[in-house]
Amino acid sequence: MIKVYASPERYVQGPGALDKLGEYARVFSDSAILVIGRTAQSQHGQRIAEIFKQSNVRLRQILFAGEITRAAIDVMVAGSGDAQAGIVIAMGGGKVLDAGKAVALRLRLPYITVPTIASNDSPASHLAIIYNDQHAVVAVERLARMPEVVLVDTALIAASPVHFLRQGIGDAISKKFEVEGCWQGGGKNFFGTRPLRTATAIADGCYRILRTHAAAAMRAVERQEVNDDLEAVVEASVLMSALAFENGGISVAHALTTGLASARGAAKASHGEQVAYGLLVHLAAEERTDAFIVDLIGFYREIGLPVMLAELGMSDPTSDEINEIARLAMRGGFTKNLQRPVDQALLAAAILRVETLAMCN
């Protein structure tokens, strides 16, 4: 069977990396389109303009604020103006990066991602999530390639609110177990093939780095300091997490977000928080020991990730609400990526087990 592994062409990380952006853009063209978030534009817009001036690259900035709808993408494409542009650059949070990817897809141009926060692994992914005006996911668009360059200035990450890094850890911590579940359950990755063992190795490394460095990295961000712990966690949360899930597949932890996204209170929790809780349910569905799950609950509490539905915003969940979360989680098909068969009843029982373990430990 043919198997596929893919990655960004180049990954650049470190304090001050932003100053190299013009040089990397010029490799592709002397004219670039920059899709940038409101916060990033207000904080770094002048610096960006100077960087591109020094690199002799013409730059057209498109401010993105709001939701990534197809209508919003059409407006950005229409406003891109310069038909000579040879590269699209997306700078900001996850939704801004996905907006830039969607623009690149429609203009059939290569793209560079520049995350200003490390809240998820979108910067190194070839997927763009599209929503409607009601903030519901309507499509997942796939670009032909992963980014040409992922440029992560860790000084920007250290200066951002610490809750974003916590969310990124929550999104990444599941990958080891989801990739293993996909491998054992005969699932496929996001290129439609069985995973290579490389994805499993990366996912395992991602988990070990997070368990070792996450707490110290969060303390570094609270001090707005770049250190080795932060560098390790950013690499795991942005690069390794993306390589793991794209090439290895996902499973119950991400499937559960489909149910949580419609659940009372929990719908307002971040993606990373939902995935982190979903991993606990994933482990319960795998019939991991209480001690194994309680150990992870302890780690979550140390860094502030949710360990029960109430901490996601759903106080006093009813059995009907838990069954509905489980029912919706079964829709996407990712629950098949586990060594044992999974159904709605098993998922509901797994949720109840996690709730009980969290309350008693």
N, C-alpha and C positions, 0 to 999 in steps of 0.2 A: 504494500500500500504506500502511495506517495504521501509524504508528510511535508508541511510547510512551517518554516520559522521566519519571522520578520522582525525588524527593529528599526529605529530611527537611523538615518545615515550618520549623524553625529550627535553626541550628547556632551554638553559643556556645562560645568557646574563650578561655582566658587564665588567668593565675594569680589565684586567688581566685574563680573562676567558681562554685565550689560554694556560696558564700554566696547566690547568686541562685536556688538550686533551689526554695526554698519559694515564691518569687514566681511562678516559671514553673508550678509545680504548681497554685497557686491559680487560675490562669487557667482551669483545667478543673474544679476541685472544691475544696471545703473539707475533703475526706477522701481520703487517698491510701494505697495499699499500696506498701511498699518491699520488694523482693526484694534482699537484700544478701549479699555473700560474707562468709565468716568473717573474713578479714583486714581487709576494709573496715569491717566492723562493730566489730572491736576497736580499729581506729585512728580511725574517724570517727563511730561510732555516737552518741556523746554530742553531738558537734558537729551532726550531722544532726537530732537531737531538738530541739536549741535553735533551729536554723534554722527548723524547721517550727512550733515554738511561737511564734516571733516573727512568722511569717506567718499565724498562726491557721488552720493546716491540721492536722487530726487525722491521725495517722500510725500505721499498723500495720506493724511490721517483721517480715518473714519471713526467717529465716536459711537460706541455701542452702549446702550443702556436699556434695560428692559428684558423682554423674553425673546428666546430664539424661535420665532415663528417663521414660516415660509414667507409671509408678507414682509417681515423685518429683514430677512435675508435679501429679498428682491430689492428693497430700498437701498441696502448697502451695496449691492452689486451695481445698481444704477448710479450710485454716487461714487463709485470707484474711479470713474472719469478717465484716467490715463490709460489708454489702450496699449501703451508701450510697457506698462509694468510687467516685470518678469518674476515677481515673488510676492506672496502675501505673508505678512507677519501678523500674528495675533498676540496681544499682550494684555494680561489681566488675570482674572479668576477663571474658573472652569467654564462658565457659560460664555465668556468673552472668547476664550480659546476655541470653543466649539463653533461660535459664530464665525470666527476667522477661517476655520476649516471649511465651513459651509460655503463661504465666499470663494475660497480657493477651489473648491470642487466645481462650482458653477463657472468660474473663469478658467478652469483647467490649468491652474498654475501650481507650482510647488509652494510649500509653506514652511514657515518657521514659527515655533511656539516659544513664548517668553512668559512663563507664569510668574505672577507677583505674590502668590500664596501657594502653599503646598497642601491644599485641602483634598486633592484626589490625584489620580494618575492620568487625567485627560491630556496633559502636555505631551506625553509620549505615545498616545494612542492614535489610531487612524479612524476612530469613530467620532461622529458628531451627533449629539442628541437634540432632536427637534421637538418643540412643544407647541401647544395651541394657546390661545388667549386665556384659557382657564388654567394654565400652568400644568397641563397633563401631557405626558409624553405621547407623541403621535408617530414618531419615526426615529430610527437609528440609521443615519447615513454612513456609508463606508467609503472612504477615499481610496484611491488606487494605491497609494503608498502611505507609509507612516511619515512623520515630519522629516524634512531634510536636516533640520537642526532643532534640537531642544536646548534652549539656553536658560539656565537657572542661576540667577544671581542670589546667592545665599544671604547676602546682606539685606536684600529686599525681603526675603523670607523671615529673617530675624527681626525685622522692623514691623512685621504684620502682627495682628492680634493672635495670641497663642491658640485660641479655639480653632483656627483654621488648620494648624498643624495637627491638633488632636483629631480633627475630622479626617485628615489624610492618613493618619495612623489607623483609624478605624476602618477606612476603606481598604488599606493594604494588608492588615493583619489576617484577613480571611483567605488570602490567595493561596497560601500553602495547602490548606485543607480543601479548598475548592478545586485546585488543580489535581490534587491527589484523588478527590472524588470523581472528577471527570476521567482521569486515567483509569481508575479501577472500574468505573461504570460504563466504559466503552464510549464515552462522549467525544465530541469534536471541539476543536478550538474555533477562533473567530475567522479562520481562513478555510473552514470547512473540511479540515483533515484531522486525523488523530494527532495528539500532541507528540512532540519529540521529548526525550528525557531531559533535554536542556531546560525546558519550561519548569519541570519538577524541581530541578536543582536550583534554579533562580528563585522560585517560590519559597523553597525551604530556606535559602539564604536571606530572603526578605524577612521572613518570620524571625529568624535568629537575630538579625540586626535590630529589629524593632523591640524584641524582648530585652535586648542588652542595653540599647541606647535611648529608648523613647522617653523615659522619665527625665533623664539628664538633658535631652534635647529640648524638652518643653521648658525646663528651668532656664536654659540658655536663651530661649525666645522671650521669656519673661524679663530677662536682663537685656534683651535686644543685642545679644552677643552671638557671634559665629564661632563655633568650636567644632571639634572632631565629632562629638555626639550629634550635633545638628547636621553636619555634612553627611553622616552615615544615615540618619533618618530621612533626610530629604532624598538621598539617592534611592533608598528602599521604597519610599512612598510614591515617588514620581516615576523613576525609571524601572526599577525591578518589579514593582507591582504591575505596571503596564505590560512589560515583557511577559510576566507570568500569566496574566489573564488572557491577553490576546493570543498567546501561543499555547496556553494550557487549558483554557476554558474556565467556565464558572459553574457554580452548583447551588446548593440550597441557600447559602448565606445571601447571595444576591437575589435569588428567587423570592426570598421573603420580603425584600423591599417592595415588591409589587403589591403585597398585601398591606404592608405598613404605610405605603404612600396614600392609601385610601382610608386608613384607620383613624378613628377619633383621636385627636391630639398628636398621635405619633406621626401623622402626615406632615407636621410642621418641623419635625426633626431633620437634621441634615442627612445627606446620603451616607456619609461616613459613619454617623451614629447608627443609622438603620442597618448598615452592613455589619457593624461590630456586634450589634444585638443578634442579627441574623446568624452570625458565626456561632454564637452560643447555642442557638436552636439547631444549626447544622450538626454540631458536635453531639447534641442530645439525640438527634435523629440517627446518628452513626452508632449510638449506644456506647459512647465513650464513658469512662468511669466518672463517678461523682468527683473524685479527687482531681481528675484532669480538668473538668469544667470549672471546679471551684478555684483551681490554680489560676486559670485565665480570668475568672471573675476578680480575683485579687489584683491581678495586673491592671484590669480595667479600672478598678477603684483607685489604684495608685495614680493613674493619669487622667481620670475623670470621664471615662467612657461609660455609657449606660449599660446596666446589667439586668434591667427589668423594664416592662412596658411602662410603668409609672414614670421612670426616668426618661422615657422617650416622649412623655406627655399624655399617656393613656392611663389615668388613675382608675383603679378598681375595674379592670377589664372583665367583662362578662364572658360566659362560655360561648355565647352566640358571637361575640366580637372576635374571640380567639379562633373560632371555627371559620369565620369569614376571612380573617387574615390567612389562615391555612388554605382556604379554598382559592383565594386569589393568587397565592404563591404557586399553586399548581398549574397556572395558566401558561406560563412561558416555556415550559418544557425542560428548564434547567434542573428541576428536581430529579430528573432521570439520571443526572450525572453523579451517581453515588453507587457504591458497591451493592447496597441492598435496595429493594423496591421501596418507593416512598409514595404514600397516598395522603389524602387530606387528614384522615384520622391520626396517622402517625405524626404528621406535622403538628397538629393541635396538641397531641400528647407531649411532644418535644417542647413546645412552648410552655405548657403547664409545668413540665419538669424544671425548665430553666427558672421560671417564676419561683418555684418552691426552693430551689437551691440558692437563689439570690436572697430570698427572705431569711433563710436559715443560716447563711454564712456571711 
